[in-house]
Amino acid sequence: MSQSYDRGLIEDFGRWREFSAGMWAWIFHKFTGWVLIGYLFTHIAVLSTALTSASADPATVAANQDLYTQTIQALESLLVVRLLEVGLLAVAVFHILNGTRLLLVDLGIGLGTQDRSFYASLILTGAIVVASIPTFLAGVSL
């Protein structure tokens, strides 16, 4: 027979304070993976709406190319889209760096320094994102 255990009212909400660096790395890696999958589907949907038909008629093809170019230029001129691109860069860079860290750990390299390598991937992600902000925001009128 099992014994009951009083876990308290908000035990599940307070456990995040107990998480180690490895748990945070796992949570961030899963989150960034789902964000990248969501971006992929959104990206395909937006770009497919810019191309209305796949006709062999040269006039239709030229009109579709103009519509596509206008759609991309309109999106790139929005500050919100540029900020979302910076966020996408942060997500992609962290996912790549953490995935590389996980690959090395799975190969047995750096087993004793997993926490430090996770923090290094966070710091390197932040440095890359901060350094790229001027490039992403260039040409946007506020």
C-alpha positions in Angstrom: 0.0 0.0 0.0 1.4 3.4 -0.9 1.7 6.2 1.5 0.4 9.6 0.8 2.7 12.6 0.7 1.6 16.2 1.3 3.3 18.1 -1.5 1.8 21.4 -0.5 -0.4 23.8 -2.5 2.2 25.3 -4.9 5.0 22.7 -4.8 4.9 22.3 -8.6 5.3 26.0 -9.2 8.1 26.5 -6.8 10.3 23.7 -8.1 12.0 25.8 -10.7 14.3 27.2 -8.0 15.7 23.8 -7.5 16.6 23.2 -11.2 20.3 22.7 -12.0 22.0 24.1 -15.1 21.4 20.8 -16.9 17.7 21.1 -16.4 17.6 24.7 -17.6 19.7 23.6 -20.6 17.2 20.9 -21.4 14.2 23.3 -21.0 15.8 26.0 -23.2 16.8 23.5 -25.8 13.3 22.0 -26.1 11.8 25.5 -26.1 14.1 26.8 -28.8 13.5 23.7 -30.9 9.7 24.2 -30.8 10.2 27.9 -31.6 12.3 27.0 -34.6 9.7 24.5 -35.8 6.9 27.1 -35.4 9.0 29.7 -37.3 9.6 27.2 -40.1 5.8 26.7 -40.6 5.1 30.4 -40.3 7.8 31.2 -42.8 6.5 28.7 -45.3 2.9 30.1 -44.9 3.9 33.7 -45.3 6.1 33.1 -48.3 3.5 30.8 -50.0 0.9 33.6 -49.7 3.2 35.9 -51.6 3.1 33.5 -54.6 -0.4 33.3 -55.8 -0.2 30.8 -58.7 2.4 28.6 -60.4 1.6 29.5 -64.0 3.9 29.1 -67.0 2.7 32.4 -68.4 5.6 34.8 -68.3 3.4 37.8 -67.4 2.0 35.9 -64.4 5.4 34.8 -63.3 6.7 38.4 -63.5 3.7 39.7 -61.5 4.2 37.0 -58.9 7.9 38.0 -58.5 6.9 41.6 -58.1 4.3 40.6 -55.4 6.9 38.5 -53.6 9.4 41.3 -53.6 6.8 43.8 -52.4 5.8 41.4 -49.6 9.4 40.9 -48.4 10.1 44.6 -48.6 7.0 45.5 -46.6 7.8 43.0 -43.9 11.5 44.1 -43.7 10.4 47.7 -43.1 8.5 46.9 -39.9 10.4 47.3 -36.6 8.4 44.4 -35.1 9.6 42.1 -37.8 13.2 43.2 -37.3 13.0 42.6 -33.5 11.5 39.2 -34.2 14.4 38.4 -36.5 16.8 39.3 -33.6 14.8 36.9 -31.4 15.0 34.3 -34.1 18.8 34.7 -34.2 19.0 34.3 -30.4 16.9 31.2 -30.5 18.9 29.7 -33.5 22.3 30.5 -32.1 21.5 29.1 -28.6 20.0 26.0 -30.1 23.1 25.4 -32.3 25.6 26.0 -29.5 23.7 23.9 -27.0 23.2 21.2 -29.5 27.0 21.2 -30.1 27.6 21.1 -26.4 25.2 18.1 -26.1 26.9 16.3 -28.9 30.3 16.7 -27.2 28.9 15.5 -23.9 27.4 12.5 -25.6 30.8 11.7 -27.1 32.3 11.9 -23.6 34.0 15.3 -24.1 33.5 17.8 -21.3 31.4 15.6 -19.0 32.8 17.4 -15.9 32.2 20.9 -17.3 28.7 20.7 -18.4 27.5 23.5 -16.3 30.3 25.8 -17.4 29.8 24.9 -21.0 26.0 25.7 -20.7 26.8 29.1 -19.2 29.4 29.7 -21.9 26.8 28.9 -24.6 24.4 31.4 -23.0 27.1 34.1 -22.8 28.3 33.5 -26.3 24.7 33.6 -27.6 24.2 36.9 -25.8 27.4 38.3 -27.3 26.5 37.3 -30.8 23.0 38.7 -30.6 24.1 42.0 -29.1 26.8 42.4 -31.7 24.3 41.7 -34.5 21.6 44.1 -33.3 22.9 47.1 -35.3 23.0 45.0 -38.5 19.4 43.9 -38.0 18.0 47.4 -37.2 19.9 49.2 -40.0 17.5 50.8 -42.4 14.5 50.7 -40.2 12.7 53.9 -39.6 11.4 54.3 -36.1 
